[in-house]
């Protein structure tokens, strides 16, 4: 994310404990774990619900967008990613197994910032 920060791009991490309860800690504990384990330098929100009856309104909108395989709806697993334009439009959705530096993500970011 730092590569494009000077062009207004930012990343926001959104922890959730709905997938095998892999995020049981507090927001501070999760942030520390992510920065230590993965080198995360971007901001992290509080834990929220991304699926189900208590789904956060943000994810009600995000999950309407399909990924490259045509899957929309519930979040599949941790590390699902969304690209959102500066006007709030959801541009793309990426499956959990798509790495942040994958060419399809990098090219989508570059196109959005062009």
C-alpha positions in Angstrom: 0.0 0.0 0.0 2.9 2.3 0.6 3.8 2.2 -3.1 0.6 4.2 -3.9 0.1 6.2 -0.7 1.2 9.4 -2.4 -1.6 9.0 -4.9 -4.3 8.7 -2.2 -4.4 4.9 -1.9 -4.7 3.3 1.5 -5.4 -0.1 3.0 -7.7 -0.8 6.0 -7.6 -4.1 7.8 -10.9 -5.4 9.2 -10.6 -8.2 11.7 -13.3 -10.7 12.2 -13.6 -13.7 14.5 -16.2 -15.6 12.4 -13.7 -18.1 10.8 -12.8 -20.8 13.3 -12.5 -18.0 15.9 -9.0 -17.2 14.6 -9.1 -13.6 15.9 -10.2 -13.9 19.6 -8.0 -11.1 20.8 -8.7 -7.4 21.4 -8.2 -4.8 18.6 -4.8 -3.9 20.1 -3.7 -7.6 20.3 -4.8 -8.2 16.7 -3.0 -5.1 15.5 0.2 -6.1 17.3 0.0 -9.7 16.0 -0.5 -8.5 12.4 2.3 -6.0 12.5 4.7 -8.5 14.1 3.8 -11.5 12.0 2.9 -9.9 8.7 4.6 -6.5 8.8 1.3 -4.7 8.6 1.6 -1.0 8.8 -1.9 0.0 7.7 -4.7 0.9 10.2 -7.0 -1.8 11.6 -10.6 -1.4 12.7 -12.3 -3.1 15.7 -13.5 -6.6 15.1 -16.8 -6.7 13.2 -19.2 -9.4 11.9 -18.9 -9.8 8.1 -21.5 -12.5 7.6 -24.9 -13.4 9.1 -27.6 -11.5 10.9 -25.1 -9.2 12.7 -23.2 -8.3 9.5 -21.8 -4.8 9.5 -23.5 -2.5 7.0 -20.2 -2.0 5.2 -20.1 -5.8 4.4 -23.8 -5.7 3.4 -22.6 -3.5 0.5 -19.2 -5.2 -0.1 -20.7 -8.7 -0.4 -23.0 -7.7 -3.3 -19.9 -7.6 -5.5 -18.7 -10.8 -7.2 -15.0 -11.8 -7.4 -13.3 -12.9 -10.6 -14.9 -16.4 -10.3 -18.4 -14.8 -10.1 -18.9 -15.5 -6.4 -20.7 -12.8 -4.4 -22.4 -13.1 -1.1 -20.9 -14.2 2.2 -17.2 -13.7 2.9 -15.4 -17.0 2.3 -12.5 -16.8 4.7 -10.0 -14.5 6.3 -8.1 -12.1 4.0 -10.8 -11.6 1.4 -10.0 -8.2 -0.2 -12.0 -5.4 -1.8 -10.9 -2.4 -3.9 -13.0 0.6 -3.3 -12.8 3.8 -5.4 -12.4 7.2 -3.9 -16.1 7.8 -4.6 -17.1 4.7 -2.6 -17.8 2.4 -5.6 -16.7 -1.2 -5.0 -14.4 -1.8 -8.0 -13.2 -5.4 -7.3 -13.3 -8.3 -4.9 -10.5 -10.8 -4.5 -10.7 -14.2 -3.0 -8.7 -15.0 0.2 -6.1 -17.0 -1.6 -5.2 -14.1 -3.9 -2.1 -12.5 -2.4 -1.9 -8.7 -2.0 0.9 -8.4 -4.5 -0.8 -10.6 -7.1 -0.7 -9.0 -10.5 -4.5 -8.9 -10.7 -4.7 -6.8 -7.5 -1.7 -4.6 -8.5 -3.2 -3.9 -11.9 -6.6 -3.1 -10.5 -5.1 -0.6 -8.1 -3.0 1.0 -10.9 -6.1 1.3 -13.1 -8.2 2.8 -10.3 -5.5 5.4 -9.7 -5.0 6.2 -13.4 
